[in-house]
Amino acid sequence: MAPWLLRALLLLGSGLIAGCGGLHDSPSAMPQALSTGTRVSPDGSWMLAEAKRDNLLYLSDPYSSDVHVFSYPAVREVGMLVVDGDPEGECDDNAGDVWVVRFLSHSAVEYRHGETSISGSVSTGTDSPWSCAVDPITGNLAVTTNHAIDLYQSAKGDPTAYASPRDGGYESCTYDESGNLFAATSLDFIAELPKGSSQMIDLRLSFSIYPHNIQWDQQHRYLAISNSRYGRTDATSIYRVAVFGKAGNLVGITVLKQSKNNDPPQYWIEGSHILGTTLVERKHGHLEKRIDSWPYPAGGKPTLIGHVDRSPTDPPELHGIVISEATR
């Protein structure tokens, strides 16, 4: 069974949309004492006033339809967005605005840095989206779906779709600093849409991999690919890949120890660290969703930098992660 189909069945079977009753019906979804100037939207989204001045870490929780917002690097929760329709992967643009794809709502929505209202949206039609990326040169938005990768000029309007030659579509995508777009499936396949081209090409890889998420490492100028079979619970390996023309050559592997998840999440490279989430079961069946930081590219054991707690009956996953920089 394709990963996207398995994911959809799990979500539907768990009654995960906020309208079915969940965290949004509980006062624990919002701090009991909000500071003066806190913005609260009609849908229950909230944001502390000082959030706009901070760099922000956004974490999507598809099972509760929340996106948790933390200051960074302090990792103090400063807001929460209610994003119905299963918020999955995230991406940001040069202005620090954040896009969140909605798997069950077949769309992606945009939030300005530190804001609670949707400022833009695009539709993926009947396809279910997984992730997104914004071209730093043009502002074009790419969204991966269970059939294709959709490209929206200036992040609006109807997309140009590039169909995947593999079942299950594209799961993840990223742009490099020159505007070349890369996309990955979970089936040993990475493709590139070179800047200015209208045709995607297969990258010839010098190794075997089961990619789940990819991110362009601008500092080192290579692709960072998380190598995780769907459903595996051992340590995640980040393959660092140099791209030369149509070839991708392995230059190193970063092992993220203790990165155990039922569903491999998105990772985010931030300077000399790589950030992600890990599920840990505590006493009495309590599930702690950790926010971890690993040395990068060295890898090794993580440092706990924050956490999001929920009821032990809630499905235990955080998925999308992105850091949005404040405008100075």
Helices and strands as residue ranges (DSSP letters): H 3-13, G 18-20, G 23-25, G 27-29, E 39-40, E 46-47, G 49-53, E 55-61, E 66-72, E 77-82, E 87-92, E 98-102, E 107-111, E 118-123, E 129-134, E 141-145, E 148-152, G 153-155, E 160-163, E 172-175, E 181-184, E 190-193, E 201-202, E 204-205, E 211-217, E 222-227, E 236-244, E 247-256, E 268-270, E 273-281, G 283-285, E 287-295, E 303-309, E 321-324
